Amino acid sequence: MTETFKNLKKYNYWYKKKIDIGFVRQAYLDKLKKYSENKLIKVLIGQRRVGKSYVMRQLIFALINQGVLRKNIFYLNKELVEFDEIKNYQDLSKLIKEYKKELKIKGKVYVFIDEVQEIFEWEKIINSLSQNHKESYELYISGSNSKMLSGELATLLSGRYVTFEIYPFSFQEYIEYFSLERNKQSFINYLKVGGLPELYKLNGEELKVNYINALKNTIFLEDIVHRHRIKDAHLLEALIKFMVDNIGNLFSVNKIVNHLGSHNIKIKHETVSNYIGYMLETYLIHEATRYDIKGKDFLTGNKKYYINDLAFKTYLSSGFDYGLSHSLENAMYIYFRSLGYNVFVGKIGEWEVDFIIEKSREKKYVQIAYIFSDKKVIEREFRSLEAINDAYEKIVISLDDISLGNKNGIKHILAWEIGFGKLGN
């Protein structure tokens, strides 16, 4: 444990003056600060490499600037090989006790554990610290698996935690990072590059392809294959390729089975359902169920799926330009989710509404269009929204050069203006 404590010194900020905080993601910091200075466990969740560690370091930096003593902040990143010795909750408990003894800690301790799911039965030590009435702790943990707070664990921590889902960079963050103008070309470039922070630091297509492949393999091997003891990983590869190539398309498990079967890949319906569930757990993909607006009921069968970041489509798929309209739809889905909306696919009669977005008592209907090339296209894209009789806001988002403004009570917004005084920040 002594060697592990030495590594802990190296990666903490007890004596360092400089902290690499990267690009400040102020929106997430503001949300976290609202829940600070209490015993609630703050849980940062999201796909690997979306920037959870940076958000944690940014919060540590903010705490130090507020006057919190550096030595009273404990940070452990379980992704680092130097901490392989910390295998279970007992190991972590011993390390925290050693830290407090060596640094003679007095007063409140701020504990940050990155990728906490890598520690077996981590919830026992987290729950113990949060309920400690003799010593004061404030806890921040991160994880890359949506199941980490399910079942018995959720019961154990019931009412004592709050989650914050971290997403890749938004378009607003992208243009701020690169100091770009807010325009159509910048937005199209964003659709291609995506929002993974580390990808922005790489030069050359080969490096980017290798990075995305390595990230995909890490998610596959660490978070799916090993965790769920999958024996036939090539089926998983074939499935993710199908999902990436079909973002924004309605399809069922049966369609996937038939598609893979046509390529001489035999797979059971149950296996496909399980694999999709595993990918959803890792935030690699997201699922949008259908809702019958007129019948006011959810529909079974066909669903839509979106990838967490468009870089997977750009660097793992057959081509970017071919699917630009679907990339736009994917980007808007992720954007709405990042604002805290629940997102569904709407059905009104024989027509489809791309998104129904809901948050608290707020609801909007959103249609995603590529470009209004002629009058028929305009009529088609507005038609489904015009068929909805309620009073909720209706919006069409497209990649056109000029907005049509307001048409029959439906707003037309240009895609690159989203998040700039329109539909959130």
LOVEX-524219 format. One record per residue (C-alpha): residue number from 0; chain; y, z, x; residue in one letter. Coordinates in Angstrom, 1 decimal. Example, Ala and Ser with C-alpha at 12.3 -4.5 7.8 and 13.67 -1.06 7.14 Angstrom:
<pts>
PT    i  ch   north      up    east  aa
PT    0   A    -4.5     7.8    12.3   A
PT    1   A    -1.1     7.1    13.7   S
</pts>
This chain:
<pts>
PT    i  ch   north      up    east  aa
PT    0   A     0.0     0.0     0.0   M
PT    1   A     2.3     0.6     3.0   T
PT    2   A     2.3    -3.1     3.8   E
PT    3   A     3.1    -4.0     0.2   T
PT    4   A     6.0    -1.5     0.2   F
PT    5   A     7.4    -3.3     3.3   K
PT    6   A     7.2    -6.6     1.4   N
PT    7   A     8.9    -4.8    -1.5   L
PT    8   A    11.8    -3.9     0.8   K
PT    9   A    12.1    -7.6     1.9   K
PT   10   A    12.4    -8.9    -1.6   Y
PT   11   A    14.6    -6.2    -3.1   N
PT   12   A    18.3    -5.8    -2.8   Y
PT   13   A    18.6    -2.2    -1.7   W
PT   14   A    20.2    -3.2     1.6   Y
PT   15   A    21.0    -6.8     1.2   K
PT   16   A    24.6    -7.8     0.3   K
PT   17   A    23.8   -11.3    -0.7   K
PT   18   A    21.7   -12.2    -3.7   I
PT   19   A    20.6   -15.8    -4.4   D
PT   20   A    21.4   -16.0    -8.1   I
PT   21   A    21.5   -19.8    -8.4   G
PT   22   A    23.4   -21.4   -11.3   F
PT   23   A    24.5   -18.7   -13.7   V
PT   24   A    23.0   -19.0   -17.2   R
PT   25   A    25.7   -17.1   -19.0   Q
PT   26   A    24.3   -17.6   -22.5   A
PT   27   A    21.1   -15.8   -21.6   Y
PT   28   A    22.9   -13.0   -19.7   L
PT   29   A    25.2   -12.4   -22.7   D
PT   30   A    22.2   -12.0   -24.9   K
PT   31   A    20.5    -9.6   -22.5   L
PT   32   A    23.6    -7.5   -22.1   K
PT   33   A    23.8    -6.9   -25.8   K
PT   34   A    20.4    -5.1   -25.5   Y
PT   35   A    21.1    -3.2   -22.3   S
PT   36   A    21.4     0.5   -21.7   E
PT   37   A    18.6     1.6   -24.0   N
PT   38   A    14.8     2.1   -23.8   K
PT   39   A    13.9    -1.2   -25.4   L
PT   40   A    11.6    -3.3   -23.2   I
PT   41   A    13.3    -6.6   -22.5   K
PT   42   A    10.8    -9.4   -22.3   V
PT   43   A    11.7   -12.8   -20.9   L
PT   44   A     9.2   -15.5   -21.9   I
PT   45   A     8.9   -19.2   -21.2   G
PT   46   A     7.1   -21.9   -19.2   Q
PT   47   A     6.8   -21.5   -15.5   R
PT   48   A     9.7   -22.7   -13.4   R
PT   49   A    12.3   -22.7   -16.2   V
PT   50   A    14.4   -20.1   -14.4   G
PT   51   A    13.2   -16.7   -15.6   K
PT   52   A    13.3   -15.3   -12.1   S
PT   53   A    16.9   -16.5   -11.6   Y
PT   54   A    18.0   -15.0   -14.9   V
PT   55   A    16.5   -11.7   -13.7   M
PT   56   A    18.3   -11.9   -10.4   R
PT   57   A    21.5   -12.7   -12.2   Q
PT   58   A    21.1    -9.6   -14.3   L
PT   59   A    20.4    -7.5   -11.2   I
PT   60   A    23.6    -9.0    -9.6   F
PT   61   A    25.6    -8.1   -12.7   A
PT   62   A    24.2    -4.5   -12.7   L
PT   63   A    25.3    -4.0    -9.1   I
PT   64   A    28.7    -5.4    -9.9   N
PT   65   A    28.9    -2.8   -12.7   Q
PT   66   A    28.3     0.0   -10.3   G
PT   67   A    24.6     0.6   -10.5   V
PT   68   A    23.2     1.7    -7.2   L
PT   69   A    21.3    -1.0    -5.4   R
PT   70   A    18.4     1.3    -4.6   K
PT   71   A    18.0     2.2    -8.2   N
PT   72   A    16.9    -1.3    -9.0   I
PT   73   A    13.2    -2.1    -8.5   F
PT   74   A    12.2    -5.8    -8.5   Y
PT   75   A     8.7    -7.2    -8.2   L
PT   76   A     7.8   -10.9    -8.4   N
PT   77   A     4.0   -11.0    -9.0   K
PT   78   A     4.0   -14.8    -8.2   E
PT   79   A     4.5   -14.0    -4.5   L
PT   80   A     1.3   -13.8    -2.5   V
PT   81   A     2.7   -10.8    -0.6   E
PT   82   A     2.0    -8.8    -3.8   F
PT   83   A    -1.6    -9.9    -4.3   D
PT   84   A    -2.6    -6.3    -3.6   E
PT   85   A    -1.0    -5.2    -6.9   I
PT   86   A    -3.9    -6.1    -9.2   K
PT   87   A    -3.7    -3.6   -12.0   N
PT   88   A    -1.4    -1.0   -13.7   Y
PT   89   A    -2.6     1.8   -11.4   Q
PT   90   A    -1.5    -0.2    -8.3   D
PT   91   A     1.9    -0.8    -9.8   L
PT   92   A     2.2     2.8   -10.8   S
PT   93   A     1.5     3.9    -7.2   K
PT   94   A     4.0     1.4    -5.8   L
PT   95   A     6.8     2.6    -8.1   I
PT   96   A     6.0     6.3    -7.1   K
PT   97   A     6.1     5.3    -3.4   E
PT   98   A     9.4     3.5    -3.9   Y
PT   99   A    11.0     6.5    -5.7   K
PT  100   A     9.7     8.9    -3.0   K
PT  101   A    10.7     6.8     0.0   E
PT  102   A    14.2     6.0    -1.3   L
PT  103   A    14.7     9.5    -2.8   K
PT  104   A    15.7     8.0    -6.1   I
PT  105   A    17.7    10.1    -8.5   K
PT  106   A    18.9     9.0   -11.9   G
PT  107   A    18.0     6.0   -14.0   K
PT  108   A    15.8     3.3   -12.5   V
PT  109   A    16.1    -0.4   -13.6   Y
PT  110   A    12.6    -2.0   -13.3   V
PT  111   A    12.2    -5.8   -13.2   F
PT  112   A     8.6    -7.2   -13.1   I
PT  113   A     8.3   -11.0   -12.9   D
PT  114   A     5.2   -12.7   -14.2   E
PT  115   A     3.8    -9.4   -15.4   V
PT  116   A     0.8   -10.9   -17.0   Q
PT  117   A    -0.7   -11.3   -13.5   E
PT  118   A    -1.2    -7.5   -13.4   I
PT  119   A    -4.3    -6.3   -15.3   F
PT  120   A    -3.5    -4.0   -18.2   E
PT  121   A     0.2    -4.1   -17.2   W
PT  122   A     1.2    -2.8   -20.7   E
PT  123   A    -0.1     0.7   -19.9   K
PT  124   A     2.4     1.3   -17.1   I
PT  125   A     5.2    -0.5   -19.0   I
PT  126   A     4.6     1.6   -22.1   N
PT  127   A     4.3     4.8   -20.0   S
PT  128   A     7.6     4.2   -18.3   L
PT  129   A     9.4     3.3   -21.5   S
PT  130   A     8.2     6.5   -23.1   Q
PT  131   A     8.9     8.8   -20.1   N
PT  132   A    11.2    11.6   -21.4   H
PT  133   A    11.6    13.3   -18.0   K
PT  134   A    12.7    10.3   -16.0   E
PT  135   A    14.9     7.4   -17.2   S
PT  136   A    13.8     3.8   -16.9   Y
PT  137   A    15.2     0.5   -18.2   E
PT  138   A    12.6    -2.2   -18.2   L
PT  139   A    12.8    -6.0   -17.9   Y
PT  140   A     9.6    -8.0   -17.7   I
PT  141   A     8.9   -11.7   -17.7   S
PT  142   A     5.8   -13.8   -18.5   G
PT  143   A     4.6   -17.3   -18.9   S
PT  144   A     2.1   -16.8   -21.8   N
PT  145   A     3.0   -16.3   -25.4   S
PT  146   A    -0.1   -14.3   -26.0   K
PT  147   A     1.0   -11.5   -23.7   M
PT  148   A     2.6    -9.7   -26.7   L
PT  149   A     0.0   -10.3   -29.3   S
PT  150   A    -2.7    -8.2   -30.9   G
PT  151   A    -3.3    -4.7   -29.6   E
PT  152   A    -0.5    -5.0   -27.1   L
PT  153   A     2.1    -5.7   -29.8   A
PT  154   A     0.8    -2.6   -31.6   T
PT  155   A     1.0    -0.5   -28.5   L
PT  156   A     4.6    -1.5   -27.8   L
PT  157   A     5.5    -1.8   -31.5   S
PT  158   A     9.2    -1.7   -32.2   G
PT  159   A    10.0    -1.0   -28.6   R
PT  160   A    10.6    -4.4   -27.2   Y
PT  161   A    12.7    -7.5   -27.7   V
PT  162   A    11.9   -11.0   -26.5   T
PT  163   A    14.1   -13.7   -25.0   F
PT  164   A    12.7   -17.2   -24.7   E
PT  165   A    14.0   -19.0   -21.7   I
PT  166   A    14.2   -22.8   -21.8   Y
PT  167   A    15.0   -25.5   -19.3   P
PT  168   A    18.7   -26.4   -18.6   F
PT  169   A    20.5   -27.7   -21.6   S
PT  170   A    22.7   -30.8   -21.4   F
PT  171   A    25.7   -28.6   -21.1   Q
PT  172   A    24.2   -26.7   -18.2   E
PT  173   A    23.1   -30.0   -16.6   Y
PT  174   A    26.6   -31.5   -16.5   I
PT  175   A    28.1   -28.2   -15.3   E
PT  176   A    25.5   -28.0   -12.5   Y
PT  177   A    26.3   -31.5   -11.2   F
PT  178   A    30.0   -31.5   -12.2   S
PT  179   A    29.5   -34.6   -14.4   L
PT  180   A    31.6   -36.0   -17.2   E
PT  181   A    30.3   -35.5   -20.7   R
PT  182   A    29.4   -39.0   -21.8   N
PT  183   A    26.5   -41.2   -22.9   K
PT  184   A    25.4   -42.2   -19.4   Q
PT  185   A    25.2   -38.6   -18.3   S
PT  186   A    23.2   -37.8   -21.4   F
PT  187   A    20.7   -40.6   -20.8   I
PT  188   A    20.3   -39.4   -17.2   N
PT  189   A    19.6   -35.9   -18.5   Y
PT  190   A    16.9   -37.3   -20.8   L
PT  191   A    15.2   -38.8   -17.8   K
PT  192   A    15.6   -35.9   -15.3   V
PT  193   A    15.0   -33.0   -17.8   G
PT  194   A    16.1   -29.4   -17.2   G
PT  195   A    13.9   -27.9   -14.6   L
PT  196   A    16.3   -26.2   -12.1   P
PT  197   A    14.2   -26.7    -9.0   E
PT  198   A    13.8   -30.4    -9.7   L
PT  199   A    17.6   -30.8    -9.3   Y
PT  200   A    17.3   -29.9    -5.6   K
PT  201   A    14.8   -32.6    -4.7   L
PT  202   A    15.8   -36.0    -3.4   N
PT  203   A    13.6   -39.1    -4.0   G
PT  204   A    11.2   -40.0    -6.8   E
PT  205   A     8.1   -39.2    -4.8   E
PT  206   A     9.1   -35.6    -4.2   L
PT  207   A     9.9   -35.2    -7.9   K
PT  208   A     6.6   -36.7    -9.0   V
PT  209   A     4.7   -34.4    -6.6   N
PT  210   A     6.7   -31.4    -7.9   Y
PT  211   A     5.9   -32.1   -11.5   I
PT  212   A     2.3   -32.7   -10.8   N
PT  213   A     2.1   -29.5    -8.8   A
PT  214   A     3.7   -27.6   -11.7   L
PT  215   A     1.4   -29.2   -14.2   K
PT  216   A    -1.6   -28.3   -12.1   N
PT  217   A    -0.4   -24.7   -11.7   T
PT  218   A    -0.1   -24.3   -15.4   I
PT  219   A    -3.4   -25.9   -16.0   F
PT  220   A    -5.4   -24.0   -13.4   L
PT  221   A    -3.7   -20.6   -13.5   E
PT  222   A    -2.7   -20.3   -17.1   D
PT  223   A    -5.4   -22.4   -18.9   I
PT  224   A    -8.5   -23.3   -16.9   V
PT  225   A    -9.0   -20.0   -15.1   H
PT  226   A    -7.8   -17.8   -17.9   R
PT  227   A    -9.9   -19.4   -20.6   H
PT  228   A   -12.8   -20.3   -18.2   R
PT  229   A   -12.7   -24.0   -19.1   I
PT  230   A   -15.5   -26.0   -17.4   K
PT  231   A   -14.4   -29.6   -18.1   D
PT  232   A   -10.8   -29.8   -16.9   A
PT  233   A   -10.6   -33.6   -17.1   H
PT  234   A   -10.7   -33.4   -20.9   L
PT  235   A    -7.7   -31.2   -20.7   L
PT  236   A    -6.0   -33.8   -18.5   E
PT  237   A    -6.7   -36.5   -21.0   A
PT  238   A    -5.4   -34.4   -23.9   L
PT  239   A    -2.1   -33.6   -22.2   I
PT  240   A    -1.6   -37.2   -21.3   K
PT  241   A    -2.1   -38.1   -25.0   F
PT  242   A     0.4   -35.4   -26.0   M
PT  243   A     3.1   -36.5   -23.5   V
PT  244   A     2.7   -40.2   -24.6   D
PT  245   A     3.0   -39.3   -28.3   N
PT  246   A     5.9   -36.8   -28.4   I
PT  247   A     7.6   -37.0   -31.8   G
PT  248   A     4.7   -38.8   -33.5   N
PT  249   A     2.8   -37.4   -36.5   L
PT  250   A    -0.9   -37.0   -35.8   F
PT  251   A    -3.8   -34.8   -36.5   S
PT  252   A    -6.7   -33.3   -34.5   V
PT  253   A    -8.9   -36.0   -36.0   N
PT  254   A    -6.7   -38.7   -34.6   K
PT  255   A    -6.9   -37.2   -31.1   I
PT  256   A   -10.7   -37.0   -31.3   V
PT  257   A   -10.8   -40.7   -32.3   N
PT  258   A    -8.4   -41.8   -29.7   H
PT  259   A   -10.2   -40.1   -26.9   L
PT  260   A   -13.5   -41.4   -28.3   G
PT  261   A   -12.2   -44.9   -28.0   S
PT  262   A   -11.8   -44.2   -24.3   H
PT  263   A   -15.4   -43.0   -24.0   N
PT  264   A   -14.3   -39.3   -23.9   I
PT  265   A   -16.4   -37.3   -26.3   K
PT  266   A   -14.8   -34.1   -27.5   I
PT  267   A   -15.3   -31.8   -30.5   K
PT  268   A   -12.5   -31.1   -33.1   H
PT  269   A   -12.8   -27.4   -32.3   E
PT  270   A   -12.3   -28.0   -28.6   T
PT  271   A    -9.2   -30.1   -29.2   V
PT  272   A    -7.7   -27.3   -31.4   S
PT  273   A    -8.5   -24.7   -28.8   N
PT  274   A    -6.9   -26.8   -26.0   Y
PT  275   A    -3.8   -27.4   -28.0   I
PT  276   A    -3.6   -23.7   -28.6   G
PT  277   A    -3.9   -23.0   -24.9   Y
PT  278   A    -1.1   -25.4   -24.1   M
PT  279   A     1.1   -23.8   -26.8   L
PT  280   A     0.5   -20.4   -25.2   E
PT  281   A     1.9   -21.6   -21.8   T
PT  282   A     5.0   -23.2   -23.5   Y
PT  283   A     4.0   -26.6   -22.0   L
PT  284   A     4.3   -28.0   -25.5   I
PT  285   A     5.7   -26.9   -28.9   H
PT  286   A     4.4   -27.6   -32.4   E
PT  287   A     6.4   -28.5   -35.5   A
PT  288   A     4.7   -28.2   -38.8   T
PT  289   A     5.6   -30.3   -41.9   R
PT  290   A     7.4   -28.9   -44.9   Y
PT  291   A     7.7   -30.6   -48.3   D
PT  292   A    11.3   -30.1   -49.2   I
PT  293   A    10.8   -31.0   -52.9   K
PT  294   A     7.6   -29.1   -53.3   G
PT  295   A     8.9   -26.2   -51.1   K
PT  296   A     5.6   -25.7   -49.3   D
PT  297   A     4.1   -26.3   -45.9   F
PT  298   A     1.8   -29.2   -45.4   L
PT  299   A    -1.5   -29.1   -43.5   T
PT  300   A    -2.9   -31.9   -41.4   G
PT  301   A    -0.5   -34.0   -39.4   N
PT  302   A     2.0   -32.2   -37.1   K
PT  303   A     4.5   -33.2   -34.4   K
PT  304   A     4.4   -31.9   -30.8   Y
PT  305   A     7.2   -31.8   -28.2   Y
PT  306   A     7.0   -31.1   -24.5   I
PT  307   A     9.0   -28.3   -23.1   N
PT  308   A    10.8   -30.5   -20.6   D
PT  309   A    11.2   -34.3   -20.5   L
PT  310   A    10.5   -34.4   -16.8   A
PT  311   A     6.8   -34.3   -17.7   F
PT  312   A     7.3   -37.5   -19.7   K
PT  313   A     9.3   -39.2   -17.0   T
PT  314   A     7.0   -38.4   -14.1   Y
PT  315   A     3.6   -38.2   -15.8   L
PT  316   A     3.9   -40.8   -18.6   S
PT  317   A     3.7   -44.6   -18.6   S
PT  318   A     7.5   -45.2   -18.7   G
PT  319   A    10.9   -43.7   -19.6   F
PT  320   A    12.7   -46.6   -21.3   D
PT  321   A     9.9   -47.4   -23.7   Y
PT  322   A    10.2   -44.0   -25.4   G
PT  323   A    14.0   -43.3   -25.2   L
PT  324   A    14.2   -42.6   -29.0   S
PT  325   A    11.4   -40.1   -28.7   H
PT  326   A    13.0   -38.5   -25.7   S
PT  327   A    16.2   -38.0   -27.7   L
PT  328   A    14.2   -36.4   -30.5   E
PT  329   A    12.4   -34.2   -28.0   N
PT  330   A    15.6   -33.1   -26.3   A
PT  331   A    17.1   -32.2   -29.7   M
PT  332   A    14.1   -30.2   -30.7   Y
PT  333   A    14.2   -28.1   -27.5   I
PT  334   A    17.9   -27.6   -27.9   Y
PT  335   A    17.6   -26.3   -31.4   F
PT  336   A    14.8   -24.0   -30.3   R
PT  337   A    17.0   -22.7   -27.5   S
PT  338   A    19.7   -21.8   -30.0   L
PT  339   A    17.2   -19.6   -31.9   G
PT  340   A    16.4   -22.0   -34.7   Y
PT  341   A    12.9   -22.4   -36.3   N
PT  342   A    12.3   -26.1   -36.4   V
PT  343   A    10.1   -27.9   -38.9   F
PT  344   A     9.5   -31.6   -39.9   V
PT  345   A    10.7   -32.4   -43.4   G
PT  346   A     9.2   -34.5   -46.1   K
PT  347   A    11.1   -35.7   -49.1   I
PT  348   A     9.1   -38.0   -51.3   G
PT  349   A     7.9   -40.9   -49.2   E
PT  350   A    10.5   -40.3   -46.5   W
PT  351   A    10.6   -38.1   -43.4   E
PT  352   A    13.4   -35.8   -42.3   V
PT  353   A    13.0   -35.3   -38.5   D
PT  354   A    14.1   -31.7   -38.5   F
PT  355   A    14.7   -28.8   -40.8   I
PT  356   A    16.3   -26.1   -38.7   I
PT  357   A    16.6   -22.5   -39.9   E
PT  358   A    18.1   -19.3   -38.5   K
PT  359   A    18.6   -16.2   -40.6   S
PT  360   A    20.2   -17.5   -43.8   R
PT  361   A    21.4   -20.7   -42.1   E
PT  362   A    19.7   -24.1   -42.8   K
PT  363   A    20.4   -27.6   -41.7   K
PT  364   A    18.7   -31.0   -42.2   Y
PT  365   A    18.8   -33.2   -39.1   V
PT  366   A    17.9   -36.9   -38.7   Q
PT  367   A    17.5   -38.3   -35.1   I
PT  368   A    18.4   -42.0   -34.7   A
PT  369   A    18.3   -44.1   -31.6   Y
PT  370   A    21.1   -46.6   -32.2   I
PT  371   A    22.5   -48.0   -35.4   F
PT  372   A    22.0   -51.7   -34.5   S
PT  373   A    22.7   -53.0   -38.1   D
PT  374   A    23.5   -52.0   -41.6   K
PT  375   A    19.8   -51.7   -42.6   K
PT  376   A    19.2   -49.2   -39.8   V
PT  377   A    22.1   -47.1   -41.0   I
PT  378   A    20.8   -47.1   -44.6   E
PT  379   A    17.3   -46.2   -43.4   R
PT  380   A    18.4   -43.3   -41.3   E
PT  381   A    20.7   -41.8   -43.9   F
PT  382   A    18.4   -42.5   -46.8   R
PT  383   A    16.1   -39.5   -46.5   S
PT  384   A    19.0   -37.0   -46.2   L
PT  385   A    20.7   -38.6   -49.2   E
PT  386   A    17.6   -37.9   -51.2   A
PT  387   A    17.9   -34.1   -50.7   I
PT  388   A    19.8   -32.5   -53.5   N
PT  389   A    20.6   -29.1   -52.2   D
PT  390   A    23.9   -28.0   -50.6   A
PT  391   A    22.7   -27.3   -47.0   Y
PT  392   A    24.4   -29.2   -44.2   E
PT  393   A    23.0   -32.7   -43.3   K
PT  394   A    23.5   -34.3   -39.9   I
PT  395   A    22.5   -37.5   -38.2   V
PT  396   A    22.4   -37.5   -34.4   I
PT  397   A    22.3   -40.8   -32.4   S
PT  398   A    23.0   -42.5   -29.1   L
PT  399   A    25.7   -44.8   -30.5   D
PT  400   A    29.0   -45.3   -28.7   D
PT  401   A    31.2   -44.4   -31.7   I
PT  402   A    30.6   -41.9   -34.5   S
PT  403   A    30.5   -43.1   -38.1   L
PT  404   A    32.1   -39.8   -39.0   G
PT  405   A    31.2   -38.5   -42.5   N
PT  406   A    29.1   -40.7   -44.7   K
PT  407   A    28.3   -39.5   -48.3   N
PT  408   A    28.7   -35.9   -47.1   G
PT  409   A    26.4   -36.4   -44.0   I
PT  410   A    27.9   -35.9   -40.6   K
PT  411   A    27.2   -38.3   -37.8   H
PT  412   A    27.3   -36.7   -34.4   I
PT  413   A    26.9   -38.4   -31.0   L
PT  414   A    24.1   -36.9   -29.0   A
PT  415   A    26.2   -36.0   -25.9   W
PT  416   A    28.7   -34.1   -28.1   E
PT  417   A    26.0   -31.6   -29.2   I
PT  418   A    26.8   -28.2   -27.8   G
PT  419   A    30.5   -29.0   -27.3   F
PT  420   A    32.0   -27.4   -30.3   G
PT  421   A    29.3   -29.0   -32.5   K
PT  422   A    26.0   -27.2   -33.5   L
PT  423   A    26.4   -24.4   -31.0   G
PT  424   A    27.4   -24.0   -27.4   N
</pts>
